[in-house]
Amino acid sequence: MTNIEIGRITKPQGVRGEFRLRPNTLDYEHYVKIKKMQLNGKEYVVESSSLRNGFVVVKLAGINDRNIVESLVGATIRADMEDIELNNGEYLVSQLVECNLFDEKGALLGDITNVANYGAGEVYSAISPKGKEFMFPNVRNVIMSVDVNAKKVIVNSEILSEIISE
């Protein structure tokens, strides 16, 4: 089984151990179907999961107190990929880490090392074949295609060169 990061705990929701989860994808619908999640290396049964006011709210069995959740803010939530129902062509942002980054002509630009979300959108960190680190935002038309199975992301080199200063 492939275990993957699906999001992070952002804050408690109520007093009974529920928390808000910031998912690693834009489509939150499939998160409410996950039956088991891992937190700090331990597997938990999902007692409830719902979409509320634009947030994913999760309750894990055995976590029954707001104070416990407060101590877990920022913690990574993981799940087995086999337990996540993704639509065709859909992927989790965390699956992009370690993907090869190519331009539209097939030239290798580097490897994606991290994807962070600062609220306004995703920012990709990558390292070139020569070892130079660079970052770029996921803005309109910069990413042309993604194939997580082949670990391949294709970007528009013209737009990328406008974003990245050499």
Secondary structure, DSSP 8 states (H G I E B T S, - for coil): --EEEEEEEEEE-SSSS-EEEEESSS--GGGGG--EEEETTEEEEEEEEEEETTEEEEEETT---HHHHHHHTT-EEEEEGGG----TT---GGGGTT-EEEETTS-EEEEEEEEEE-SS-EEEEEE-TTS-EEEEE--TTTEEEEETTTTEEEE-HHHHHHHS--
